[in-house]
Amino acid sequence: MFGCRKVECIGEDLVRLDDMITLKMNVGVAAAIVALRPCIEALLVRSCINPESLMTATEQDRELCTLLRELSSTEFYAPAGPMKDALLTDAALV
């Protein structure tokens, strides 16, 4: 979701990414994840400009990194079941 150009709600618990991939997920969770994009971009820019800043990261940067690790972990997705169950095709929506 972080690299998508377009994220839209197309129904109850349905989110479409870049007019191609449809996910069955809570729309509020999707919005919260998309809202992290500017924070991630700012962290990347600061880190690229001054790599040493990662050695003395702010509390906010540490919290963001922790959150990203949690979102990327298999434990985060495990309660929702297999990822294939959340991916839908257009045929499945008809």
N, C-alpha and C positions, 0 to 999 in steps of 0.2 A: 504494500500500500504506500510505502514511502516514496517509491520511484514513479508512481502513476501521474500522468498529466491530468486525468479526469477521474473523479470519484463521485458517484451519484447514487442516491437511494431510488430504487425502482419499485419498491413495494415493502410490505411489512417484513422486516428481517432479511431484505435482499439488497445487496450493494453491488453495483457494476463498476469495474475498473477499466478505464480506457475503452469503453464501448466493446470490450471483448470478453472479459472474465467476470462471471457473476458468482458472488459468494453469499452463502446463507449465514448471516451473522447479525448480531444486534447492531442496529444503526447508530445508537449512541456510542458504542464501543468503537465503531468505525470512525465516527467523527472525532473522538478523543485521540485515536491513533493518528489520524490525518493532521490534527492540530499540533502534534509534536514536530511536524516537518520543519517549520521555521527554527525551532530550537536546535534540532539536529544540524541543520544547515549552518547556523551561527557557530555551533561548536566545531564543526569541520573547518570552517573558514578561519576561526581563531587558532585552531591546532595547526593548520597548514602555514599560516603566517608566522606563528611562534610555537614550534613543536615543544619547546621546553615548558610551555604553559601547562602541559599535561602532567608534569611532575608536581605542580602545585595547583591542581584543579580546585575550583571553587566548590562549595557545598552543592550548589545547583548543578554544576557539571557532573559531579559524582553521582548525584541522584538521577540525573538523566541517563548516565551510563548504566547504572544499576537497573533502571526501568527498561532500557533497551535490551539488556541481557535477559531480563525476565520475560519480555515479550518474545524474544527469539528462542527461548528454551522450549524443549519438548513438554515440560511440565505445564507450561501455559496452555498449550493446545490439547493436552491429554484429556481433560474433563469433557471437551467438546466432541471427542471421538475422532475417528480417522479424518484426515484433511479431505480425502476424496468425497466424504459425505457433505462437506460444506461447499464444494465446487459444483456449480450447476451449468448446464448448457442451455441454449435458448429453447431447445426442444423440451427440456424439463419444465420450462416456465409456462408452456402453453396448456 
